């Protein structure tokens, strides 16, 4: 029995030391008390604002989708840009409110963290007194204590006290374990909120820039077409002619490269995550699609297209190093990013409105690398995801520096 108490005593000392080391480098500020009603009310108010904004954003996006399904005209182009700007402005406001809500939640969590610290601190004198009582009880063997007792009743009473002490120690250990779990959960939640705030600030900053660029683009279209449908159609026809010339050359090169490709060199399924959060529909798969058979001379689409609003955060599908950041203007992929992964494996993200990385930068899977757009030769806002085994950057006429390589089906690696 005495050995059991010694083990309990040692366990307490080690446990306390571990917890205090864990706490020491973290607790630096005192904020709100747990479950502050005023704070909770403010968080709920921000959540309601976000809900209203989400409904309005969905309504605007539905209008945009209807516009993009129509024939390409100058009127369609202008209305599309105006609704895109409206959607970006709504998303800017949503980012601002979400940052405010996340900041309030962070304050609430830090308040809970400080309260947990206080509860652990309050247990210090309790645990200290239990340890002192334990040491006093442990002096001498049980037989000596029994023989030294004035009566059998006194010896039984002492045994009862020992059992009570043992139960108290076990209760304190359980309480400390629970507080430690609460502490760990609070710290993880705080880290999560801080990460979310940092991401939302990136979204906010980039969406403001994208909205301004969309306004500039609208003015450019109106100025260069002199607001005349006939001028716009002539410009569009010339753009399509030049794009066909560029795409035909690229498609021929990539088709010849695919024929000599060794599939065994590619990584397996699950290597990539989808480069976005939320639900965004696949608008065109990889391969000989219906659209590709009509639009491309090789009748082959070299990636996967996902429909999504301009300004949607784009994530690295796998960890790697940024291989290329470029802009094909109104041709091919428009603004794009290429990331090189292991074993000469590459991912391409095309038709972006904004890039958040630079060549040579290391990125982690799931990290924001840019925002979706409608740049390049595109009939509507979407992300083009390409997967390559080997890649190089070549110049193609007006399209400029463009990635080419052995294209594979991204769906095989998601």
Secondary structure, 3 states (H helix, E strand, C coil): CHHHHHHHHHHHHHHHHHHHHHHHCCCCCCCCCCCCHHHHHHHHHHHHHHHHHHHHHHHHHHHHHHHHCCCCCHHHHHHHHHHHHHHHHHHHHHHHHHHHHHHHHHHHHHHHHHHHHHHHHHHHHHHHHHHHHHHHHHCCCHHHHHHHCCCHHHHHHHHHHHHHHHHHHHHHHHHHHHHHHHHHHHHHHHHHHHHHHHHHHHHHHHHHHHHHHHHHHHHHHHHHHCCCHHHHHHHHHHHHHHHHHHHHHHHHHHHHHHHCCCHHHCCCCCCCCCCCCCCCCEEECCECCHHHHHHCCCCCECCEEEECCCCCEEECCCCEEEEEEEECCCCCCCEEEEEECHHHEEEEEEEEEEECCCCCCEECCCCEEEEEECCCCCCCCEEEEEEEEEEEEEEEHHHEEEEEEEEECHHHCC
